[in-house]
Amino acid sequence: MQASKIRTVATILAYIAGILILVAVVGLVYRFTNGFNEDFKTFYIEQDGKQILSSSSTMKLETNSMYRFDIKYTFDTEQSEPKDYSVKVVPNASRDFDFTVDGERYLYSKQGDLSSAFALNKQDTYFEISTKTEMSLQNVLQSCYPDKEVIVAKEAEESNTYPYTLLVSSYNESVVYKIDFCIDVRVTGVALNPSEIIFTDNSDSDQEGQEPSGPAKTYFIGYDTLGYGSVKSIAFHCQGTAKAGETVTFTIEVLDLSDEYEDYHPLEVTNVVLQNADDGTDIEDLEETNGVYSFVMPENDVTVMVYLMRID
C-alpha cells in the first residue's frame, strides 16, 4: 500500500514537472517569435539589458550619448566561438525627401550608408553607436559631404519621424532586425545675440511685475503597436514633434504584407491610445473622425500605441 502511494506521488510530481517544462518551452517560443507572429529567433540583440526580438521596432536616442548593443545567438554558450554579424545605419526609406548638395538635388532614400555619422564601432560580440550634440538631418547628411554645401528643407527636419534605420543581421542573414530611430534634439538653452535684442514699452501692460513666460517646450511623438503584427504593419503619418498645447493630427494606414509573409493575415486597428513615453502610462483613448486622429500635446514625450487584431 505504501509503495502504491509513493508511485502515485511520483506520477503526480512527474506530471507537474512535465507541465512546468511545457509552460517554459511555450514561454520561450512565445518570446523568441514575438508573440508567435514571427519565425523563431536564433539571433537577437540586447541594449541596456533589454532584449530586442521584434524584426521591426523603433527607438529614440538622446544627443551626445553612446549606445551599446550586445549580439546574442540563442543556443550559444560562453564556450562558443563568436559568430559574425553585420550592422549599418541607413536612411529610413519610408521617410523620403529631397535635399541638395551644392545645388544638385538628391533623394534621401538613395543616400546609402550613414554609419560614419554615428561613429559605428563594431566588435566581435557587440557594437556601439554615438550621437553628437548637433544631430539634425542636416548635420548627418553634411558628414557624408564634408567639403560641400548640404541643404535640407525645414519641413523635412520637422516632419521626419524616425529618419534613420539601424540594420542588424546574423552571420548568414537568416535573421534581420530593422530598428527605426531618431535623435531627440530638444532645445536645452538659448543664446542671445546682443545685436538682435529688441526693447519694447510694457508700461501699459496688465502683466506688470510678472516675468514673461518663455516659449513652449517641444516634445517628441513616437508610435508603437500591440497585438498582432508590428510597427512594420502600419504607416504612421504624423509630425515628429509638437509644442505643449498644440493640437496634433495623424492618420494610420494598415499595410498589406501578404507579399512578404506566406501565412499573412489581414489586420485592423481596434484601439489607439496616447501614452506617456517616459513611464508608459495611458493618457487617453483616441477616437477616429473621418479617418483622422487628434490630441492636444501634453508637457511630455508621447507614444501613440496602436492595437492591431487579425481580421478572420
Secondary structure, DSSP 8 states (H G I E B T S, - for coil): -HHHHHHHHHHHHHHHHHHHHHHHHHHHHHHHTTTTTS---SEEEEETTEEE--SEEEEEEESS-EEEEEEEETT--TTS----EEEEEEE-GGG--EEEETTEEEEGGG----GGGGT-EE-SSEEEEE--S---HHHHHHTTSTTS-EEE-HHHHHH-SS-EEEEEEETTSSSEEEEEEEEE---------GGG------TT-TTTTS-------EEEEEEEEEESS-GGGEEEE--SEEETT-EEEEEEEE---TTT-TT---EEEEEEEEEETTT--EEEE---BTTBEEEE--SS-EEEEEEEEE--
